[in-house]
Amino acid sequence: MTLPSTSISTKTPWRVPLASFVGTTIEWYDYYIFGILAATGVFSRLYFPEQDPATGLLLAFVTYAVGFVARPFGGMFAGHFGDKIGRKPMLVLSLLIMGVATLAMGLLPTYAQIGFWAPVLLTMLRLLQGFGAGAEWAGAAVISIEHAPPGRSGLFGSFTQMGVPAGMLLANSSVLAVKASVPADIFDAWAWRIPFLLSVLLIVTGMIVRSKLEDSDDFKELVAAKQTSQKPLGEALQKEAKGIWLVVGMRLAENSAYYLYTTFSVVYIMKTFGTDRANQGTMSVLIASAIGIIAVPLWAILSDKIGRKPVYLFGAIGGLLFFPLYFVMTDTGSALLATLAIIIGLAVFHNSMYGPQAAFFAELFSTKLRYSGASMGYQFGSVLAGGVAPLVAVALLNAGNGEPGWVILYFSIIGIITVVSALIAPETRKKFSQDTADPRHQHDSPSAQKSQTHVQ
């Protein structure tokens, strides 16, 4: 009897998901600082000062949203080369791009100093940030699950997901620390730049960690056998389009919920209760992010036990039903209930989708096209959901004279699309189990072709 070969070493390669976690944390720290400062009005005051406050805030969120427009381009670029030459080079490049853009934001002159060019350059840097973020996620997710032992793909993939709450925690903590250390006028004048500039130290750390990563044996065998796709984007769209569209659909409610709770909620609390309550929303997100670092892997472990679909559907359906209650709890005026609403929305319903998401999405695609397929679906979903969610929500809130009814309807439509997509998607939990591999992708790599068990 010829036993199956395996691309997993006898020693569990924990350094791979840990490296993905460190790099992803740094990437999202850089990415989220912008959103936090946009929500608190810093950019509207410094880069759109000629507008009334409401219009200035909307313009700041437009600038925030353009970063999402660039994400599919970054995802397609990294997907093409990640499936063609390797995951590692794209992970290093994405971190470098994000680092350069973030540092430049910290040094960017304001409207008072260079006029029209200030918001133009701010928008261009945000586009560059979006490109780097788009190149990041799929590479980190794919390289983690491709190194996972059987039965642990969800857990290994969740290290990539943990980088999001960890990055948000760092970003919020740095902004709060600076705001607490200086008077408000000093913060608006120059101290808001400090969190951007501190990212240099984090980027250097991330580059060192990621330089030590290696691609999985399965992908190395594809390269050695010259079986990698020469046009992975086109091939993924042609052969695995269903998986891409399912990822887009499942991404919508998850990504929208995240940005509504972490960005729009700050705006809603300030609009409803005044600017003196701004720190309440930020602190709520901070607490939820800290809990998320623990909750995300726990939901992923559960998906390794009972399946990706039931865990994902719990988050999608539960989040859809809970969203109106967020406004009920917040509108009581109780800081405790408002904080609890954000924590439930993020740590329970959002994270139950986000925890197993890296494994679920990546497992829908073959090794040959995994980076491209997962990246395109994930990033197109980001544009349609997270990128516009705070902007649309603020506009709908204004249209409803401060009442959240239109915002609830908007999220309900998105939530229904995600629930339907998750119901249609196949269960992928056993995709990387050697004894129960998904028959659709048993021949993904040369080793898989050679490793079928034969009884003689």
N, C-alpha and C positions, 0 to 999 in steps of 0.2 A: 504494500500500500504506500503510495506516494502522498506525503502530507503537504498541506498547503504551505507556501512560503508566506512570510509576513514582512511588511515594511516597518513594523514596530520593534524596536530593540527590546531585549529582556529588561532593561532598565527603563522605567517610565520616563519619557522625555519632558519632565515638568518645566524645564527651562524654556521650552518653546512657548507654551501659553503664558508663562510669566513674562517673557520678553514682549509678547503681544500686548499683555496688560500694561506694562510700563510705557511702551510706545503709544498705545491708544489713549492712555490717561493724559499724556503730554499733548497729543494732538487735540483732544477735546477740551483740555484746559485752555489752549490757545483759541479754539473756535468759540467757546462759550463766553469768554470775557466780553466779546463784542455784543452778544445778545443781552448780557446783564447790564452793561452800560447804556445800551440803546433803550432798554426798558425803564431805566431810572432817569432818562432824559439828558444825559451828558452829551450825547452826539447831536441831539436836536438843538441844544443850546449853543454848542461850539461849532457845528458844521452847517446848521440850517437856521441861523439866528434871525433871518429876515422874515420867517414864517411865524404865524401865530402858534401857540404851544401845541394845539391839537394837530395842525398840519405838519409842524416840525417833527412831532412824534411819529406820525404816519410816514414821513419821508425817511426818518431814521430806520423804521421797520422795513421800508422798501429797500434801503441799502443792506439791511440785515438779510432780506430775502434773496437778494441777487447772489449771495454766496451759494444758495441752493441751486440756482440756475447753472452754476459752473460745476456742480458736483457730478452730474452725469458725464460731462466731458472728462473730468478727472477719472471717473470710474471706467469709462470706455478706454481711455489711454492706458491706465494701469491694467485693465482686464486683458487688452490686446497683448501687451508685453509680458504680463504676469503668466499668461497661458503659453506664451511663445518662448520666453527665455528664463522665467523663474519668478517666484513670489518675492524672494528676498530683495532683489534690486528695487522693486517698486515700493516696498515698505520703507527702505532707506530714503528713497527719493521723496516720497510723500511727506515724511517727517521734515526733510530739509526745506521743501516748498512752504510748508506751514510755518516753520520757524522764521524764514526770511520775511514772510508777509506779516507775521505778528510783531516782529521787531520793528519793521517799518511803520506799523500803526502807532507804536509807542513813540516814534520820532516825528510823526506827521504834523506839519503846521496846521493851525486852525483857520477858519474862515476870516477871522480878524487879521490874520497875518498874510495870507496869500489869496484871499477872496474865493472866486469861483472854482479855482483849482483844488481847494481843500476837499469839498465833497466829491469831486471827480476822482481824485487820488484815493480817497477813502473807499469809494465804490470799487475801484480797480484792485485795491488790496484785498477787499472782501471777496472779490471774484477769485483772486489767487488763493485765498484761504479755502474757498469752496472747492477749487480744483484739487488742492492737497487733501482735503477731507474726503472727497470723492474717490481718490486713489487709495485711501487708507483702509476702509472697513473690510472689504472683501479679502484683501491680502492677508490681514491679520486673522480673520475668521478661517479662511481656507487653510493657511499654514498650521493653525492650531488643531483643527479637526483631522487634518491629514496625518498628524503625528499622534493622534489619540489612540489608546488601546481600545479594543472592542468593548462596547458598552459604556464608554465614557466620552463619546463625541459631544454630547450636550454639555458636560462639565468643562471639557477643554475649550469648546467654543465660547462658553460663558466668560472666560477670561478676557476675551475681546470686548464683550458687552459690559463687563465690570469697569472697563476704562471710561465709560460714559459717565456713570454716577461719580466715579472717582475724580474725573476731570472737572465735572460740575462742582463737586465739593471743594476742590482746590481753587477753582475760579471764584466761587462765591466767597470762600474764606479769604482769599487775597484781597478782593474788593472791599469786604467788610473790615478787614484789618486796616487797610489804608484809610478808609472813611472814618474809622474810630480813632485814628492817630493824628488826623489833621482837621482843621476847621473846614466847613463846607466850601468857603470861597477858595481856599488853597487846593482842595480836591478838584474843583472845577477848573482852576487855573493850570495846574500841572500834575498833581499827585495821581490823577486817574491813569497816567501813563505807566506808573510803577508796575502794575500787574503784567502789562505787555512786555516791559523790559526784563522782568524776572524770568520770562520764558526762555531766555537765552541759556540759563543754567540747566533748565529741564531738557532743552533740545540737545545739548551736548551729551547729557546722560543717556538720552534715548538713542542717539546715534551710536554710542559705544555699545549699548545693549543689543541693538538690532544688527550691528555689524557681525555679531557672533552667531546669528541664525543660519540654519541650513534648510534647503527645500526637502520635502519628504522623499523617501526612496522611490515611491511610485512615480512621482513626477520626474525624478532623475532618470528613471528607466525609460520614460517616454522620450526624454531628451536624447538619451544614449541610443535609443532605437529609431530616432528621427521620426517619431510618430506624433509630435506636437503639431497643432494646427497652424498653418501659415496665415489663415484669416479667421481667427477665433471669434471675433465679433459677428461676422457674417454667418459663420457656421452655427454659432449659438442661436442667432435669430432664426435660422432656417430649421435647425434640428431640435431645438429645445425652447421654442417660443412659449409653449404652454407654461413651463416652469418660470420663465421671466415674468409673464403676466400674473401668475399666481403670487409671486413675490411682491410685485407692485401692489396688488390688491390687499395682501396681508400686511403690508407695510403701512398703509394709509392711516388706519385708526391708531396704531401704535405710535407712529411718528407724530401725528397731529396731537394726540393726547400729551405726549412728552413736552412739546413746545407750548401747548396751551397751559399746562400746569407750571412749567418752569419760567415762562416768559410772560404770557398773557395774564396769568394770575397776579403777577406783580402790578401790572397796569390796572387790572380790575380792582384790586384792593385800594390802590391810590385814588382811582376815579371815584370809588364808592365812599371811602372814608377819609380821603385827604392824603397829601404827600407825607405827613408825619407818620403814616402807617407803612411807608415804603419798605422799611427794614423788616417788617413782619413777613411780607411775602418772600423776601430773600432768605430770612432765617428758616421759614417753612421748607423752602427748596433745599436748603443746606441740610436740615434734619432728614428729609426724604432721601437725599443723595447718600448720606451716611448709612442709612438703613439699606439702601439699594445695593451697596457693595456686598452686603451679606445676602440680601433677598435674591438677587440675580442668580448667583450660583445654586442656591437652594431650589429655585424653580427649574433650573437646568437639570439638576440631579433628579428631580421628580420626573422630568421628561425622559431621562434615561431609564427610569423605572417603568413608567406607565405609557409613554408615548408622547410625541411632540403635539399631536392634534388636540387631545383633551386638555392639556395645559394651556395651549394657545387659545382654544375656544373659550376656556374659562375667563381668560383675560379680556378677550374681545367682547364677549356677551356681557360680562360683569362691568367692564368699563363703559359700555354703551348705556347700561341701566343706571350706573352710578353718576354719570356726568351731570345730570340735572340736580342731583343731591349736593354736588359740590357748591353750586350757587346758593342753594337753600342754607347750607351750613355756613357759608361765608357771609351771607346777608344777615345772619343773626347779629353780626357785629362782634361776636366772640372771637378773640384772637386764638383761643384754644381750639374751637371748632373749625376755624379757617385753616389752621395748621394741620389739624387731623384730616381735613378733607383733602389737602394736597398730599399728605402722606399716604392715605388710602388710595387715591388716584394713581400715584406713582408706584409705591412699594408693592401694592397688591395687584391691581389690574394691569397697569403698564408693564411692570416687571415680570408678570407671569407670561406675557407675550415676548418680552425682550430677552429673558433668560435663555429659552431654548432657540431663539431666533437664528443665531449664527449657524448652529448645526442644522436646523430645519431647512433654512434657505440653501445652504451649501450642499446638503444631501439631495436636493432636487436635481442636481446636475452631475454629469460625468466628470471624471478627473481631468480629461482633456479640455473641457470647456467650463470648468467650475468657476474660475476667477471671473471670466467674462460674463457668464450667465447670472451668477449671484450679484455681481457688481452692477450690471445694468438694471436688474429688477430692483435692487435696493436703492440705488441712487435716483432712478426715475420716480420711485415711490416717495423719496425724500422731497423732490421738487414739488410733486402734486400735493404733498401733505405738510410736512414740517416747515418747508420754506415759506409757504403762504399762510399757514394757519394763524400765527399771531397777527399778521397784517389784515387778513379777512375778519378775524374775530374783533379787532379794534374797530374796523369799519362798520361791522354789523352792530357792535355795541353802540357806536355813535348814531347809527340809523335807528336804533331802538330806543333812543333817548336814555341810554344807560341801563335799559332792561336787557337781560341775557337771552330772551326767547329765540331770537334769530341765531345766536351763537349755538344754542342747544340744537336747533334744527340742522344747522350746518354739520355739527359733529355727528348727529344721528344718521345722516345720509352716508357719511364716511364710514361710520361704525358698521352699518349694514353691509356695505361692500366688503369690508374686512371679514366679517362673519361668514359670508357666502364663499369668499375665496378660501378661507380655512377649511370649510366643509368640503370643498371640491378637492383640495390638495391631498395627495396620498400620504399615508403614514410612512415616515422615513427612519424611524428609530433604529431599525436593524440594518440599515444601509451598510455600515462598516463592520458588522459582525461576520466573522469568517464563515460561520456555519449557516447563516441565514441571509447572505448578501442579496440585495435587491436584484432580481434577475434582469432588470432593464440595464444595469450598469456593471454586471459581473465581469465584463471584458473591457473595463475602462482603461486598464494599464497593461503593459506587457507581463508584469508579475501576476496579475489576475488571470491572464490567458494561460499562464504556465502553471498556476497553482491549484487548478481544479483537482479534487481528490479522486484518485483512480483506484479501484479495487481490482487486483489481478489474481 
